[in-house]
């Protein structure tokens, strides 16, 4: 995984997919959107886990 991936980018994508899912009736398309959102959320976790644990108070 590249070191320069920005987890915030994928966090926003997860939100967009969750919003899309919320706009749909229950069914396969909604379930697929939720699955994509969950994948992006997992990606955020993986990226953050690989980042150095020492962060300045300014950066987060």
C-alpha distance matrix in Angstrom:
0.0 3.8 6.4 8.7 7.9 11.3 11.9 15.4 14.8 13.7 16.4 18.9 17.9 18.5 21.8 22.8 22.4 24.3 27.0 27.2 27.7 30.3 32.3 32.7 35.2 34.2 33.1 30.5 29.1 28.8 27.2 24.6 23.8 23.5 21.1 18.8 19.2 18.4 15.1 14.1 15.4 13.4 10.2 11.7 12.5 9.1 7.8 11.2 11.2 8.6 10.7 13.8 16.6 19.1 19.5 22.6 24.9 24.8 21.1 21.1
3.8 0.0 3.8 5.5 6.0 9.7 11.4 14.6 13.9 13.8 16.7 18.7 18.1 19.3 22.3 23.1 23.3 25.4 27.6 28.0 29.0 31.5 33.2 33.9 36.7 36.0 35.1 32.6 30.9 30.5 29.3 26.6 25.4 25.4 23.4 20.7 20.8 20.5 17.4 15.7 17.1 15.8 12.2 12.9 14.2 11.4 8.9 11.9 12.7 9.7 10.4 13.2 16.5 18.3 18.3 21.0 23.6 23.0 19.3 19.9
6.4 3.8 0.0 3.8 5.8 8.7 10.6 13.7 13.9 14.3 16.5 18.7 18.9 20.0 22.6 23.9 24.4 26.2 28.3 29.2 30.2 32.3 34.2 35.3 38.1 37.5 36.9 34.6 32.9 32.2 31.0 28.6 27.1 26.7 25.0 22.5 21.9 21.5 18.9 16.8 17.5 16.4 13.1 12.7 13.7 11.4 8.2 10.2 11.2 7.9 7.5 9.9 13.4 14.8 14.7 17.4 20.1 19.7 16.1 16.9
8.7 5.5 3.8 0.0 3.8 6.3 9.3 11.6 11.4 12.7 15.0 16.6 17.0 18.7 21.0 21.9 23.0 24.9 26.6 27.5 28.9 30.9 32.5 33.9 36.9 36.7 36.3 34.1 32.0 31.3 30.6 28.1 26.2 26.1 24.9 21.9 21.2 21.4 19.0 16.3 17.3 17.0 13.5 12.7 14.6 12.9 9.3 11.1 13.2 10.6 9.3 11.7 15.0 15.9 14.9 17.0 19.4 18.3 14.7 15.9
7.9 6.0 5.8 3.8 0.0 3.8 6.3 8.9 8.3 9.0 11.6 13.3 13.4 15.0 17.4 18.4 19.2 21.2 23.0 23.8 25.2 27.2 28.9 30.1 33.2 32.9 32.5 30.4 28.2 27.5 26.8 24.4 22.4 22.3 21.1 18.2 17.4 17.7 15.4 12.6 13.7 13.7 10.1 9.4 11.9 10.5 7.1 9.4 12.0 10.2 9.6 12.8 15.5 17.0 15.8 18.1 20.0 18.9 15.2 15.6
11.3 9.7 8.7 6.3 3.8 0.0 3.8 5.4 5.6 7.3 9.1 10.5 11.6 13.2 15.0 16.2 17.7 19.3 20.8 22.1 23.6 25.2 26.9 28.6 31.7 31.6 31.7 29.9 27.6 26.4 26.0 24.0 21.6 21.3 20.7 17.8 16.3 17.0 15.3 12.0 12.6 13.5 10.4 8.4 11.3 11.2 7.8 8.9 12.3 11.5 10.0 13.1 15.2 16.3 14.5 16.3 17.6 16.3 12.6 12.8
11.9 11.4 10.6 9.3 6.3 3.8 0.0 3.8 5.4 5.3 6.1 8.7 9.9 10.6 12.5 14.4 15.5 16.5 18.4 20.0 21.1 22.6 24.7 26.3 29.2 28.9 29.1 27.5 25.4 23.9 23.3 21.6 19.2 18.4 18.0 15.4 13.5 13.8 12.6 9.3 9.1 10.2 7.7 5.0 8.0 8.9 6.1 6.7 10.3 10.7 9.8 13.2 14.4 16.2 14.4 16.6 17.4 16.7 13.0 12.1
15.4 14.6 13.7 11.6 8.9 5.4 3.8 0.0 3.8 5.4 4.8 6.2 8.6 9.7 10.5 12.4 14.3 15.2 16.4 18.4 19.9 20.9 22.8 24.8 27.9 28.1 28.6 27.4 25.0 23.3 23.3 21.8 18.9 18.3 18.5 15.9 13.5 14.5 14.1 10.4 10.2 12.4 10.5 7.5 10.7 12.3 9.9 9.8 13.5 14.2 12.8 15.8 16.6 17.8 15.4 16.9 17.0 15.7 12.4 11.5
14.8 13.9 13.9 11.4 8.3 5.6 5.4 3.8 0.0 3.8 5.5 5.3 6.4 8.9 10.1 10.8 12.7 14.5 15.5 16.8 18.7 20.2 21.6 23.4 26.7 27.1 27.3 25.8 23.2 21.9 22.1 20.1 17.2 17.4 17.5 14.4 12.5 14.3 13.3 9.5 10.7 12.9 10.5 8.7 12.4 13.4 11.0 12.1 15.6 15.8 14.9 18.1 19.5 20.8 18.6 20.1 20.5 18.9 15.5 15.1
13.7 13.8 14.3 12.7 9.0 7.3 5.3 5.4 3.8 0.0 3.8 5.3 4.9 6.1 8.6 9.7 10.5 12.2 14.1 15.1 16.4 18.3 20.0 21.4 24.5 24.4 24.4 22.8 20.5 19.2 18.9 17.0 14.4 14.2 14.0 11.0 9.2 10.6 9.5 5.7 7.2 9.4 7.2 6.1 9.9 11.0 9.6 11.1 14.1 14.8 14.8 18.3 19.5 21.4 19.6 21.7 22.0 21.0 17.5 16.5
16.4 16.7 16.5 15.0 11.6 9.1 6.1 4.8 5.5 3.8 0.0 3.8 5.4 5.1 6.4 8.8 10.1 10.6 12.4 14.3 15.4 16.6 18.7 20.5 23.4 23.3 23.9 22.9 20.6 18.7 18.5 17.3 14.4 13.5 14.0 11.7 8.8 10.1 10.3 6.7 6.3 9.4 8.6 6.3 9.5 11.8 10.7 11.1 14.2 15.7 15.4 18.6 19.1 20.9 18.9 20.7 20.5 19.6 16.5 14.8
18.9 18.7 18.7 16.6 13.3 10.5 8.7 6.2 5.3 5.3 3.8 0.0 3.8 5.4 5.0 6.3 8.7 9.8 10.5 12.3 14.2 15.2 16.8 18.9 22.2 22.7 23.5 22.6 19.9 18.0 18.7 17.4 14.0 13.9 15.0 12.3 9.6 12.0 12.4 8.9 9.4 12.7 11.7 9.9 13.3 15.3 14.0 14.5 17.9 19.0 18.4 21.6 22.2 23.7 21.3 22.6 22.2 20.8 17.8 16.6
17.9 18.1 18.9 17.0 13.4 11.6 9.9 8.6 6.4 4.9 5.4 3.8 0.0 3.8 5.3 5.0 6.3 8.6 9.8 10.5 12.3 14.2 15.5 17.1 20.4 20.8 21.0 19.7 16.9 15.6 16.1 14.3 11.1 11.6 12.4 9.2 7.3 10.3 10.1 6.9 8.7 11.8 10.7 10.1 13.6 15.1 14.3 15.6 18.6 19.5 19.5 23.0 24.0 25.8 23.8 25.5 25.4 24.0 20.9 19.7
18.5 19.3 20.0 18.7 15.0 13.2 10.6 9.7 8.9 6.1 5.1 5.4 3.8 0.0 3.8 5.4 5.2 6.2 8.6 9.8 10.5 12.3 14.4 15.7 18.6 18.5 18.9 17.8 15.5 13.6 13.6 12.4 9.3 8.7 9.7 7.4 4.3 7.0 7.8 5.2 6.0 9.4 9.6 9.1 11.9 14.0 14.0 15.0 17.5 19.1 19.5 23.0 23.4 25.6 23.8 25.8 25.4 24.7 21.6 19.8
21.8 22.3 22.6 21.0 17.4 15.0 12.5 10.5 10.1 8.6 6.4 5.0 5.3 3.8 0.0 3.8 5.4 5.0 6.0 8.5 9.7 10.4 12.5 14.6 17.6 18.0 19.1 18.7 16.2 13.8 14.6 14.1 10.5 9.9 12.0 10.3 6.9 9.7 11.4 9.0 8.9 12.6 13.0 11.8 14.4 17.0 16.7 17.1 19.9 21.7 21.6 24.8 25.0 26.8 24.6 26.2 25.3 24.3 21.6 19.8
22.8 23.1 23.9 21.9 18.4 16.2 14.4 12.4 10.8 9.7 8.8 6.3 5.0 5.4 3.8 0.0 3.8 5.5 5.1 6.2 8.6 9.9 10.8 12.9 16.3 17.3 18.2 17.6 14.5 12.7 14.2 13.2 9.4 10.2 12.4 10.1 7.9 11.4 12.5 10.3 11.4 14.9 14.8 14.2 17.2 19.2 18.8 19.7 22.6 24.0 24.0 27.3 27.8 29.6 27.3 28.8 28.1 26.7 24.0 22.5
22.4 23.3 24.4 23.0 19.2 17.7 15.5 14.3 12.7 10.5 10.1 8.7 6.3 5.2 5.4 3.8 0.0 3.8 5.4 4.9 6.1 8.6 9.9 10.9 14.1 14.5 14.9 14.0 11.2 9.4 10.6 9.4 5.6 6.7 8.8 6.8 5.2 8.9 10.2 9.0 10.5 13.5 13.8 14.1 16.7 18.6 18.8 20.1 22.5 24.0 24.6 28.1 28.6 30.8 28.9 30.7 30.2 29.2 26.3 24.6
24.3 25.4 26.2 24.9 21.2 19.3 16.5 15.2 14.5 12.2 10.6 9.8 8.6 6.2 5.0 5.5 3.8 0.0 3.8 5.4 5.0 6.2 8.7 10.1 12.8 13.0 14.2 14.1 11.9 9.0 10.1 10.2 6.7 5.9 9.1 8.5 5.8 8.6 11.1 10.3 10.4 13.6 14.9 14.7 16.7 19.2 19.8 20.4 22.7 24.7 25.2 28.5 28.6 30.8 28.9 30.6 29.8 29.0 26.4 24.3
27.0 27.6 28.3 26.6 23.0 20.8 18.4 16.4 15.5 14.1 12.4 10.5 9.8 8.6 6.0 5.1 5.4 3.8 0.0 3.8 5.4 5.1 6.5 9.1 12.3 13.5 15.2 15.6 12.8 10.2 12.3 12.6 9.0 9.2 12.5 11.6 9.3 12.4 14.7 13.4 13.7 17.1 18.0 17.4 19.8 22.3 22.4 23.0 25.6 27.5 27.6 30.8 30.9 32.8 30.6 31.9 30.8 29.7 27.3 25.4
27.2 28.0 29.2 27.5 23.8 22.1 20.0 18.4 16.8 15.1 14.3 12.3 10.5 9.8 8.5 6.2 4.9 5.4 3.8 0.0 3.8 5.4 5.2 6.8 10.4 11.9 12.9 13.0 9.8 7.8 10.6 10.3 6.9 8.6 11.7 10.6 9.5 12.9 14.7 13.9 15.0 18.1 18.7 18.9 21.4 23.4 23.7 24.7 27.2 28.9 29.3 32.7 33.1 35.1 33.0 34.6 33.7 32.6 29.9 28.2
27.7 29.0 30.2 28.9 25.2 23.6 21.1 19.9 18.7 16.4 15.4 14.2 12.3 10.5 9.7 8.6 6.1 5.0 5.4 3.8 0.0 3.8 5.4 5.4 8.1 8.7 9.8 10.2 7.8 4.8 7.3 8.1 5.3 6.0 9.5 9.7 8.8 11.4 13.7 13.8 14.5 17.2 18.6 19.1 21.0 23.1 24.0 25.0 27.0 29.0 29.8 33.2 33.3 35.6 33.8 35.6 34.8 34.0 31.3 29.3
30.3 31.5 32.3 30.9 27.2 25.2 22.6 20.9 20.2 18.3 16.6 15.2 14.2 12.3 10.4 9.9 8.6 6.2 5.1 5.4 3.8 0.0 3.8 5.5 7.8 9.0 11.4 12.8 10.8 7.5 10.1 11.7 9.0 8.8 12.6 13.0 11.4 13.7 16.5 16.3 16.3 19.3 20.9 20.8 22.5 25.1 25.9 26.4 28.5 30.8 31.3 34.5 34.3 36.5 34.5 36.0 34.7 33.9 31.6 29.4
32.3 33.2 34.2 32.5 28.9 26.9 24.7 22.8 21.6 20.0 18.7 16.8 15.5 14.4 12.5 10.8 9.9 8.7 6.5 5.2 5.4 3.8 0.0 3.8 6.9 9.5 11.7 13.2 10.6 8.3 11.7 12.8 10.3 11.3 14.9 14.8 13.8 16.6 18.9 18.5 19.1 22.1 23.3 23.3 25.5 27.8 28.3 29.1 31.4 33.4 33.8 37.1 37.1 39.2 37.0 38.3 37.1 36.1 33.7 31.8
32.7 33.9 35.3 33.9 30.1 28.6 26.3 24.8 23.4 21.4 20.5 18.9 17.1 15.7 14.6 12.9 10.9 10.1 9.1 6.8 5.4 5.5 3.8 0.0 3.8 6.5 8.1 9.8 7.6 5.7 9.4 10.8 9.2 10.6 13.8 14.3 14.1 16.5 18.7 19.0 19.9 22.5 23.8 24.4 26.3 28.4 29.3 30.3 32.4 34.3 35.1 38.5 38.7 40.9 39.0 40.7 39.6 38.7 36.2 34.2
35.2 36.7 38.1 36.9 33.2 31.7 29.2 27.9 26.7 24.5 23.4 22.2 20.4 18.6 17.6 16.3 14.1 12.8 12.3 10.4 8.1 7.8 6.9 3.8 0.0 3.8 6.3 9.2 8.4 6.7 9.7 12.0 11.5 12.2 15.1 16.5 16.4 18.3 20.7 21.5 22.1 24.4 26.2 26.9 28.4 30.5 31.8 32.7 34.5 36.6 37.6 41.0 41.0 43.4 41.6 43.4 42.3 41.6 39.1 36.9
34.2 36.0 37.5 36.7 32.9 31.6 28.9 28.1 27.1 24.4 23.3 22.7 20.8 18.5 18.0 17.3 14.5 13.0 13.5 11.9 8.7 9.0 9.5 6.5 3.8 0.0 3.8 7.2 7.9 5.9 7.4 10.5 10.9 10.9 13.3 15.5 15.6 16.8 19.3 20.7 21.0 22.9 25.0 26.0 27.1 29.1 30.8 31.7 33.1 35.4 36.7 40.1 39.9 42.6 41.1 43.1 42.1 41.7 39.2 36.8
33.1 35.1 36.9 36.3 32.5 31.7 29.1 28.6 27.3 24.4 23.9 23.5 21.0 18.9 19.1 18.2 14.9 14.2 15.2 12.9 9.8 11.4 11.7 8.1 6.3 3.8 0.0 3.8 5.7 5.5 6.1 8.7 10.2 10.8 12.3 14.5 15.6 16.6 18.5 20.4 21.2 22.6 24.5 26.0 27.2 28.7 30.5 31.9 33.1 35.1 36.7 40.2 40.3 43.1 41.8 44.0 43.3 43.0 40.1 37.9
30.5 32.6 34.6 34.1 30.4 29.9 27.5 27.4 25.8 22.8 22.9 22.6 19.7 17.8 18.7 17.6 14.0 14.1 15.6 13.0 10.2 12.8 13.2 9.8 9.2 7.2 3.8 0.0 3.8 5.5 5.0 6.0 8.6 9.9 10.4 12.3 14.2 15.2 16.4 18.5 19.8 20.9 22.5 24.5 25.7 26.8 28.6 30.3 31.4 33.1 34.9 38.5 38.9 41.8 40.7 43.1 42.7 42.3 39.3 37.2
29.1 30.9 32.9 32.0 28.2 27.6 25.4 25.0 23.2 20.5 20.6 19.9 16.9 15.5 16.2 14.5 11.2 11.9 12.8 9.8 7.8 10.8 10.6 7.6 8.4 7.9 5.7 3.8 0.0 3.8 5.4 5.1 6.3 8.7 9.8 10.7 12.5 14.3 15.4 16.8 18.5 20.0 21.2 22.9 24.7 25.9 27.2 29.0 30.5 32.0 33.5 37.2 37.7 40.4 39.0 41.2 40.8 40.1 37.1 35.2
28.8 30.5 32.2 31.3 27.5 26.4 23.9 23.3 21.9 19.2 18.7 18.0 15.6 13.6 13.8 12.7 9.4 9.0 10.2 7.8 4.8 7.5 8.3 5.7 6.7 5.9 5.5 5.5 3.8 0.0 3.8 5.4 5.1 6.3 8.7 10.0 10.6 12.4 14.3 15.6 16.6 18.5 20.1 21.3 22.9 24.5 25.9 27.3 28.8 30.7 32.0 35.6 35.8 38.4 37.0 39.0 38.4 37.8 35.0 32.9
27.2 29.3 31.0 30.6 26.8 26.0 23.3 23.3 22.1 18.9 18.5 18.7 16.1 13.6 14.6 14.2 10.6 10.1 12.3 10.6 7.3 10.1 11.7 9.4 9.7 7.4 6.1 5.0 5.4 3.8 0.0 3.8 5.4 5.1 6.2 8.7 9.9 10.5 12.4 14.4 15.2 16.4 18.4 20.0 21.1 22.6 24.4 25.8 27.0 28.9 30.6 34.1 34.3 37.2 36.1 38.4 38.0 37.7 34.8 32.5
24.6 26.6 28.6 28.1 24.4 24.0 21.6 21.8 20.1 17.0 17.3 17.4 14.3 12.4 14.1 13.2 9.4 10.2 12.6 10.3 8.1 11.7 12.8 10.8 12.0 10.5 8.7 6.0 5.1 5.4 3.8 0.0 3.8 5.4 5.0 6.3 8.7 9.8 10.6 12.6 14.3 15.3 16.6 18.6 20.1 21.1 22.7 24.6 25.8 27.3 29.1 32.7 33.3 36.1 35.0 37.5 37.3 36.9 33.7 31.8
23.8 25.4 27.1 26.2 22.4 21.6 19.2 18.9 17.2 14.4 14.4 14.0 11.1 9.3 10.5 9.4 5.6 6.7 9.0 6.9 5.3 9.0 10.3 9.2 11.5 10.9 10.2 8.6 6.3 5.1 5.4 3.8 0.0 3.8 5.4 5.1 6.2 8.6 9.9 10.8 12.4 14.3 15.4 16.7 18.7 20.1 21.2 22.8 24.5 26.1 27.4 31.0 31.5 34.2 32.7 34.9 34.6 33.9 30.9 29.0
23.5 25.4 26.7 26.1 22.3 21.3 18.4 18.3 17.4 14.2 13.5 13.9 11.6 8.7 9.9 10.2 6.7 5.9 9.2 8.6 6.0 8.8 11.3 10.6 12.2 10.9 10.8 9.9 8.7 6.3 5.1 5.4 3.8 0.0 3.8 5.4 5.0 6.1 8.6 9.9 10.4 12.3 14.2 15.3 16.6 18.4 20.0 21.1 22.6 24.6 26.0 29.5 29.6 32.4 31.1 33.4 32.9 32.6 29.6 27.4
21.1 23.4 25.0 24.9 21.1 20.7 18.0 18.5 17.5 14.0 14.0 15.0 12.4 9.7 12.0 12.4 8.8 9.1 12.5 11.7 9.5 12.6 14.9 13.8 15.1 13.3 12.3 10.4 9.8 8.7 6.2 5.0 5.4 3.8 0.0 3.8 5.4 5.1 6.2 8.8 9.8 10.5 12.4 14.3 15.4 16.5 18.4 20.1 21.1 22.9 24.7 28.2 28.6 31.6 30.7 33.3 33.2 33.1 29.9 27.8
18.8 20.7 22.5 21.9 18.2 17.8 15.4 15.9 14.4 11.0 11.7 12.3 9.2 7.4 10.3 10.1 6.8 8.5 11.6 10.6 9.7 13.0 14.8 14.3 16.5 15.5 14.5 12.3 10.7 10.0 8.7 6.3 5.1 5.4 3.8 0.0 3.8 5.4 5.0 6.4 8.7 9.9 10.6 12.6 14.4 15.3 16.5 18.5 20.0 21.3 22.9 26.6 27.4 30.1 29.0 31.5 31.6 31.1 27.8 26.1
19.2 20.8 21.9 21.2 17.4 16.3 13.5 13.5 12.5 9.2 8.8 9.6 7.3 4.3 6.9 7.9 5.2 5.8 9.3 9.5 8.8 11.4 13.8 14.1 16.4 15.6 15.6 14.2 12.5 10.6 9.9 8.7 6.2 5.0 5.4 3.8 0.0 3.8 5.4 5.2 6.2 8.7 9.8 10.7 12.6 14.3 15.4 16.7 18.5 20.3 21.4 24.9 25.4 28.0 26.6 28.9 28.7 28.2 25.1 23.1
18.4 20.5 21.5 21.4 17.7 17.0 13.8 14.5 14.3 10.6 10.1 12.0 10.3 7.0 9.7 11.4 8.9 8.6 12.4 12.9 11.4 13.7 16.6 16.5 18.3 16.8 16.6 15.2 14.3 12.4 10.5 9.8 8.6 6.1 5.1 5.4 3.8 0.0 3.8 5.4 5.0 6.1 8.5 9.8 10.6 12.4 14.2 15.4 16.5 18.7 20.2 23.7 23.8 26.7 25.8 28.4 28.3 28.4 25.2 22.9
15.1 17.4 18.9 19.0 15.4 15.3 12.6 14.1 13.3 9.5 10.3 12.4 10.1 7.8 11.4 12.5 10.2 11.1 14.7 14.7 13.7 16.5 18.9 18.7 20.7 19.3 18.5 16.4 15.4 14.3 12.4 10.6 9.9 8.6 6.2 5.0 5.4 3.8 0.0 3.8 5.4 5.1 6.2 8.7 9.9 10.5 12.3 14.3 15.3 16.7 18.6 22.2 22.9 26.0 25.2 28.0 28.4 28.3 24.9 23.1
14.1 15.7 16.8 16.3 12.6 12.0 9.3 10.4 9.5 5.7 6.7 8.9 6.9 5.2 9.0 10.3 9.0 10.3 13.4 13.9 13.8 16.3 18.5 19.0 21.5 20.7 20.4 18.5 16.8 15.6 14.4 12.6 10.8 9.9 8.8 6.4 5.2 5.4 3.8 0.0 3.8 5.4 4.9 6.3 8.7 9.8 10.4 12.3 14.2 15.5 16.7 20.3 21.2 23.8 22.7 25.3 25.6 25.2 21.8 20.1
15.4 17.1 17.5 17.3 13.7 12.6 9.1 10.2 10.7 7.2 6.3 9.4 8.7 6.0 8.9 11.4 10.5 10.4 13.7 15.0 14.5 16.3 19.1 19.9 22.1 21.0 21.2 19.8 18.5 16.6 15.2 14.3 12.4 10.4 9.8 8.7 6.2 5.0 5.4 3.8 0.0 3.8 5.4 5.1 6.5 8.8 10.0 10.7 12.5 14.6 15.7 19.1 19.2 22.0 20.9 23.5 23.5 23.5 20.3 18.1
13.4 15.8 16.4 17.0 13.7 13.5 10.2 12.4 12.9 9.4 9.4 12.7 11.8 9.4 12.6 14.9 13.5 13.6 17.1 18.1 17.2 19.3 22.1 22.5 24.4 22.9 22.6 20.9 20.0 18.5 16.4 15.3 14.3 12.3 10.5 9.9 8.7 6.1 5.1 5.4 3.8 0.0 3.8 5.3 5.0 6.3 8.7 9.9 10.5 12.6 14.5 17.9 18.2 21.4 20.9 24.0 24.4 24.8 21.5 19.3
10.2 12.2 13.1 13.5 10.1 10.4 7.7 10.5 10.5 7.2 8.6 11.7 10.7 9.6 13.0 14.8 13.8 14.9 18.0 18.7 18.6 20.9 23.3 23.8 26.2 25.0 24.5 22.5 21.2 20.1 18.4 16.6 15.4 14.2 12.4 10.6 9.8 8.5 6.2 4.9 5.4 3.8 0.0 3.8 5.4 5.0 6.1 8.5 9.7 10.8 12.5 16.2 17.2 20.2 19.6 22.6 23.5 23.5 19.9 18.4
11.7 12.9 12.7 12.7 9.4 8.4 5.0 7.5 8.7 6.1 6.3 9.9 10.1 9.1 11.8 14.2 14.1 14.7 17.4 18.9 19.1 20.8 23.3 24.4 26.9 26.0 26.0 24.5 22.9 21.3 20.0 18.6 16.7 15.3 14.3 12.6 10.7 9.8 8.7 6.3 5.1 5.3 3.8 0.0 3.8 5.5 5.2 6.1 8.5 10.1 10.8 14.3 14.9 17.6 16.6 19.4 19.9 19.9 16.5 14.7
12.5 14.2 13.7 14.6 11.9 11.3 8.0 10.7 12.4 9.9 9.5 13.3 13.6 11.9 14.4 17.2 16.7 16.7 19.8 21.4 21.0 22.5 25.5 26.3 28.4 27.1 27.2 25.7 24.7 22.9 21.1 20.1 18.7 16.6 15.4 14.4 12.6 10.6 9.9 8.7 6.5 5.0 5.4 3.8 0.0 3.8 5.5 5.2 6.1 8.7 10.1 13.2 13.3 16.4 16.1 19.2 19.8 20.5 17.3 15.1
9.1 11.4 11.4 12.9 10.5 11.2 8.9 12.3 13.4 11.0 11.8 15.3 15.1 14.0 17.0 19.2 18.6 19.2 22.3 23.4 23.1 25.1 27.8 28.4 30.5 29.1 28.7 26.8 25.9 24.5 22.6 21.1 20.1 18.4 16.5 15.3 14.3 12.4 10.5 9.8 8.8 6.3 5.0 5.5 3.8 0.0 3.8 5.5 5.1 6.4 8.9 12.3 13.1 16.4 16.6 20.0 21.3 22.0 18.5 16.9
7.8 8.9 8.2 9.3 7.1 7.8 6.1 9.9 11.0 9.6 10.7 14.0 14.3 14.0 16.7 18.8 18.8 19.8 22.4 23.7 24.0 25.9 28.3 29.3 31.8 30.8 30.5 28.6 27.2 25.9 24.4 22.7 21.2 20.0 18.4 16.5 15.4 14.2 12.3 10.4 10.0 8.7 6.1 5.2 5.5 3.8 0.0 3.8 5.4 5.3 6.5 10.2 11.8 14.6 14.3 17.5 19.0 19.3 15.6 14.6
11.2 11.9 10.2 11.1 9.4 8.9 6.7 9.8 12.1 11.1 11.1 14.5 15.6 15.0 17.1 19.7 20.1 20.4 23.0 24.7 25.0 26.4 29.1 30.3 32.7 31.7 31.9 30.3 29.0 27.3 25.8 24.6 22.8 21.1 20.1 18.5 16.7 15.4 14.3 12.3 10.7 9.9 8.5 6.1 5.2 5.5 3.8 0.0 3.8 5.4 5.2 8.3 8.9 11.7 11.4 14.6 15.8 16.5 13.1 11.6
11.2 12.7 11.2 13.2 12.0 12.3 10.3 13.5 15.6 14.1 14.2 17.9 18.6 17.5 19.9 22.6 22.5 22.7 25.6 27.2 27.0 28.5 31.4 32.4 34.5 33.1 33.1 31.4 30.5 28.8 27.0 25.8 24.5 22.6 21.1 20.0 18.5 16.5 15.3 14.2 12.5 10.5 9.7 8.5 6.1 5.1 5.4 3.8 0.0 3.8 5.6 8.0 8.2 11.8 12.6 16.2 17.7 19.0 15.9 14.2
8.6 9.7 7.9 10.6 10.2 11.5 10.7 14.2 15.8 14.8 15.7 19.0 19.5 19.1 21.7 24.0 24.0 24.7 27.5 28.9 29.0 30.8 33.4 34.3 36.6 35.4 35.1 33.1 32.0 30.7 28.9 27.3 26.1 24.6 22.9 21.3 20.3 18.7 16.7 15.5 14.6 12.6 10.8 10.1 8.7 6.4 5.3 5.4 3.8 0.0 3.8 6.5 8.4 11.5 12.6 16.2 18.4 19.3 16.0 15.2
10.7 10.4 7.5 9.3 9.6 10.0 9.8 12.8 14.9 14.8 15.4 18.4 19.5 19.5 21.6 24.0 24.6 25.2 27.6 29.3 29.8 31.3 33.8 35.1 37.6 36.7 36.7 34.9 33.5 32.0 30.6 29.1 27.4 26.0 24.7 22.9 21.4 20.2 18.6 16.7 15.7 14.5 12.5 10.8 10.1 8.9 6.5 5.2 5.6 3.8 0.0 3.8 6.3 8.6 9.1 12.6 14.9 15.7 12.4 12.1
13.8 13.2 9.9 11.7 12.8 13.1 13.2 15.8 18.1 18.3 18.6 21.6 23.0 23.0 24.8 27.3 28.1 28.5 30.8 32.7 33.2 34.5 37.1 38.5 41.0 40.1 40.2 38.5 37.2 35.6 34.1 32.7 31.0 29.5 28.2 26.6 24.9 23.7 22.2 20.3 19.1 17.9 16.2 14.3 13.2 12.3 10.2 8.3 8.0 6.5 3.8 0.0 3.8 5.5 7.1 10.6 13.5 14.8 12.1 12.1
16.6 16.5 13.4 15.0 15.5 15.2 14.4 16.6 19.5 19.5 19.1 22.2 24.0 23.4 25.0 27.8 28.6 28.6 30.9 33.1 33.3 34.3 37.1 38.7 41.0 39.9 40.3 38.9 37.7 35.8 34.3 33.3 31.5 29.6 28.6 27.4 25.4 23.8 22.9 21.2 19.2 18.2 17.2 14.9 13.3 13.1 11.8 8.9 8.2 8.4 6.3 3.8 0.0 3.8 6.1 9.7 11.9 14.1 12.0 11.0
19.1 18.3 14.8 15.9 17.0 16.3 16.2 17.8 20.8 21.4 20.9 23.7 25.8 25.6 26.8 29.6 30.8 30.8 32.8 35.1 35.6 36.5 39.2 40.9 43.4 42.6 43.1 41.8 40.4 38.4 37.2 36.1 34.2 32.4 31.6 30.1 28.0 26.7 26.0 23.8 22.0 21.4 20.2 17.6 16.4 16.4 14.6 11.7 11.8 11.5 8.6 5.5 3.8 0.0 3.8 6.7 9.4 11.7 10.3 10.2
19.5 18.3 14.7 14.9 15.8 14.5 14.4 15.4 18.6 19.6 18.9 21.3 23.8 23.8 24.6 27.3 28.9 28.9 30.6 33.0 33.8 34.5 37.0 39.0 41.6 41.1 41.8 40.7 39.0 37.0 36.1 35.0 32.7 31.1 30.7 29.0 26.6 25.8 25.2 22.7 20.9 20.9 19.6 16.6 16.1 16.6 14.3 11.4 12.6 12.6 9.1 7.1 6.1 3.8 0.0 3.7 6.4 8.1 6.6 6.7
22.6 21.0 17.4 17.0 18.1 16.3 16.6 16.9 20.1 21.7 20.7 22.6 25.5 25.8 26.2 28.8 30.7 30.6 31.9 34.6 35.6 36.0 38.3 40.7 43.4 43.1 44.0 43.1 41.2 39.0 38.4 37.5 34.9 33.4 33.3 31.5 28.9 28.4 28.0 25.3 23.5 24.0 22.6 19.4 19.2 20.0 17.5 14.6 16.2 16.2 12.6 10.6 9.7 6.7 3.7 0.0 3.8 5.3 5.5 6.7
24.9 23.6 20.1 19.4 20.0 17.6 17.4 17.0 20.5 22.0 20.5 22.2 25.4 25.4 25.3 28.1 30.2 29.8 30.8 33.7 34.8 34.7 37.1 39.6 42.3 42.1 43.3 42.7 40.8 38.4 38.0 37.3 34.6 32.9 33.2 31.6 28.7 28.3 28.4 25.6 23.5 24.4 23.5 19.9 19.8 21.3 19.0 15.8 17.7 18.4 14.9 13.5 11.9 9.4 6.4 3.8 0.0 3.8 5.7 5.6
24.8 23.0 19.7 18.3 18.9 16.3 16.7 15.7 18.9 21.0 19.6 20.8 24.0 24.7 24.3 26.7 29.2 29.0 29.7 32.6 34.0 33.9 36.1 38.7 41.6 41.7 43.0 42.3 40.1 37.8 37.7 36.9 33.9 32.6 33.1 31.1 28.2 28.4 28.3 25.2 23.5 24.8 23.5 19.9 20.5 22.0 19.3 16.5 19.0 19.3 15.7 14.8 14.1 11.7 8.1 5.3 3.8 0.0 3.8 5.7
21.1 19.3 16.1 14.7 15.2 12.6 13.0 12.4 15.5 17.5 16.5 17.8 20.9 21.6 21.6 24.0 26.3 26.4 27.3 29.9 31.3 31.6 33.7 36.2 39.1 39.2 40.1 39.3 37.1 35.0 34.8 33.7 30.9 29.6 29.9 27.8 25.1 25.2 24.9 21.8 20.3 21.5 19.9 16.5 17.3 18.5 15.6 13.1 15.9 16.0 12.4 12.1 12.0 10.3 6.6 5.5 5.7 3.8 0.0 3.7
21.1 19.9 16.9 15.9 15.6 12.8 12.1 11.5 15.1 16.5 14.8 16.6 19.7 19.8 19.8 22.5 24.6 24.3 25.4 28.2 29.3 29.4 31.8 34.2 36.9 36.8 37.9 37.2 35.2 32.9 32.5 31.8 29.0 27.4 27.8 26.1 23.1 22.9 23.1 20.1 18.1 19.3 18.4 14.7 15.1 16.9 14.6 11.6 14.2 15.2 12.1 12.1 11.0 10.2 6.7 6.7 5.6 5.7 3.7 0.0
